[in-house]
Amino acid sequence: MDTEDLSALLRRQDGVLSRAQALAHGLTRAAIDHRLARGLWTVLWPCVYLSAAHTLGARVRVRGAALWLGGTATLTGVGAAWWWRLRDEPPEVLHFLVPPERRVRSRGTVRVVRRALEARFRSTVDGVPVVSRAYAVVEAAAELGLRHGAELMDRALLADRVTLDGLRRAHRARLGRPGSVTVARLLALAAGRARSEAERRLHRLLRGAGVVGWFADHRVVVPGYGAAVLDLAFPTARVVVEVDGWAYHRDLPAFRRDQARQNALVLAGWTVLRVNWHDLEADPDAVLATITAAIAPPATA
């Protein structure tokens, strides 16, 4: 037995290995049972072990489940997005795709989904079979729902980890699956609809609350800047609300233009508030409270 190779394998795999791997590295069945009996290894899954020198963390959970399910299983959904480092927190439940003909059942926090997966949507990351980045984002967005799915998709696009075309291809490959309608809506938002939808939501929010005195697309001439069209303005209170869509559409030239205009408005005595699609989806009441506080007359002494 080459103990150095076995130690290197355990380091690479976060302390996890399968019985087949241990045998391939020269251990006998008796040697494996001896390590288990002494507590040097513990059983994670049938024929999958964790070295006592490693702790049971999120990466161990993924590796253990992947080794238990074998090479035909593919990590997907939120777990795959986390494994690709597209999300900060791992999920409680891991989802794996397996070929339709496999007869393996979900166990504990591991959910098995029988579904054929095209080879172009399959990768291997740190030794774990995982769906491609675009497929992971689409599957995770379907699992997370509109609000958190939007945050994930926006973040992945902004960081250039996926492309809009890649997301569309992944979406087409899983049409009809749970969450397809949500993903289709998110792709429309990502394509540029987020800002216009945010504006409509804000208008409905203000009307529903009975807030008056505002004008959409209000034209003003700002000293030191020139003519500007304000997304939503309260001229009497000199408050402007600038509406953004997703961060994905905030390229550097647009950011610099908006910064120059915002600075000029502030110098001209305007209060500038910024809201975006995510704000309006997550907490519209907070958005409304901020706006009404800004337009409220100053308190008299």
PEPE-V746362 format. One record per helix or strand of 2 or more residues. SS is the DSSP state (H for helix, E for strand). FROM is the first residue (numbers start at 1). LEN is the number of residues. If there is no record, write none. Layout:
SS/FROM/LEN  SS/FROM/LEN
This chain:
H/3/10  E/16/3  H/19/6  H/29/9  E/41/5  E/48/4  H/58/12  E/74/3  H/77/7  E/94/5  E/110/5  H/119/3  E/122/4  E/128/4  H/133/12  H/146/13  H/164/10  H/180/29  E/215/8  E/226/9  E/239/6  H/247/3  H/252/16  E/271/6  H/277/6  H/284/12
